[in-house]
Amino acid sequence: MRRRGSVRGRGVGREQWAYGGGFFFQKKIRCPDLWRADFSLNFINLRIRRSTALAQGLQDKYGARDLKALIFDYDGLIVDSETPEYHSWKEIYHLAGVELTEQVWTSAVGAVNAFDPRAFLEKTTGRTFDWDVIEKARRQKLSERQVAQPVLAGVAGLMYRGVEAGYRIGVASNSTAAWVELGLERLGLRHLIESVRTVESVKWPKPHPEIYLRVLEDLNADVHETLAFEDSQPGIRAAKAAGLTVIAVPNLLTRTHDLSLADQILDNLDQFELPEFAS
C-alpha cells in the first residue's frame, strides 16, 4: 500500500547516492568534472518538474488539515556546519599547492551532485593521496570545529515562539540521521521537534520535494499554513516544489546562490515574525 505523502519514481535509485564529507556522490556514475555535475543537476531538474504535478495532487488531496508547521533545513540553517567543512578541505588543498575556491565549493552546498573533493584534487594535481590518513586527521579537526558551532541567530527563539503559537516543528535535511539527531541534541533543540526526516527517509533527496512531503505527512500539517526555512538553492527548490512558502536565510557559502524562488530572504531568523494565518 502506498503511504500518504510519498513519491514514487523510476530512474536513479537511492542506492546510487552516498553521503560523505558534506557531499553526496554518485556511486555508479563518478563524475568529478563540474560540467558533468551540471548535467546531473539538469537531470534532477527534469525529475523535479515531473514530480511537481504529483506533489500538487498530494497537496490537493491532503491539504484540508488543521495544523500549521515550521520546517527547517539543518546544515547551514540551524547550525553552520558547512563553513568548517569547507575550511577543512581548503587546508588540505593548500598543502597540496591548490586553491579550493568558494565558487567551486558552493556549487555543491545543499545539492546532490557529483563533486568529489578527493577526486577533484587528484585530477587537478595528477597525484594520488593516502586518503585514509588524510581523512582521519581532517575529520578529527573538523569534529572539534563543528562541535564548537552554536545554533545560528534566531533559530532557537523562532522554534520556541512557534511551539507557543501552536506550530508543529519539523526538520528536513539531506544529511544522515545520526548527524542531524546528534546535532539537535547538542544544540538543545531536539525536544521541540516532532519530525526529523533525513537522506535515509527518502528515495529522492533535495532538490526533489519528497522529503518535505514526508515531513508534512508526519506533522499532519496544512501545506498552505506551513513555512520552510532554507539556506541554499536546492533546498528552496525542494520546498517550493512541495508547495510551501519559503524563507531563505543564506550563509557565507550560499549567499551567491540564486535564491529568487524564495518568498522572503533574510540575513538571520531574528528578523522573522510569525504570520497570522486565517482560520
Secondary structure as GFF3:
##gff-version 3
##sequence-region A 1 279
A	DSSP	three_ten_helix	14	16	.	.	.	ID=ss1
A	DSSP	beta_strand	17	20	.	.	.	ID=ss2
A	DSSP	beta_strand	23	26	.	.	.	ID=ss3
A	DSSP	alpha_helix	34	62	.	.	.	ID=ss4
A	DSSP	beta_strand	67	72	.	.	.	ID=ss5
A	DSSP	alpha_helix	82	95	.	.	.	ID=ss6
A	DSSP	alpha_helix	102	106	.	.	.	ID=ss7
A	DSSP	alpha_helix	117	125	.	.	.	ID=ss8
A	DSSP	alpha_helix	131	147	.	.	.	ID=ss9
A	DSSP	alpha_helix	155	164	.	.	.	ID=ss10
A	DSSP	beta_strand	167	172	.	.	.	ID=ss11
A	DSSP	alpha_helix	177	186	.	.	.	ID=ss12
A	DSSP	three_ten_helix	190	192	.	.	.	ID=ss13
A	DSSP	beta_strand	195	197	.	.	.	ID=ss14
A	DSSP	three_ten_helix	199	201	.	.	.	ID=ss15
A	DSSP	alpha_helix	210	219	.	.	.	ID=ss16
A	DSSP	beta_strand	221	230	.	.	.	ID=ss17
A	DSSP	alpha_helix	233	241	.	.	.	ID=ss18
A	DSSP	beta_strand	245	248	.	.	.	ID=ss19
A	DSSP	beta_strand	264	265	.	.	.	ID=ss20
A	DSSP	three_ten_helix	269	271	.	.	.	ID=ss21
###
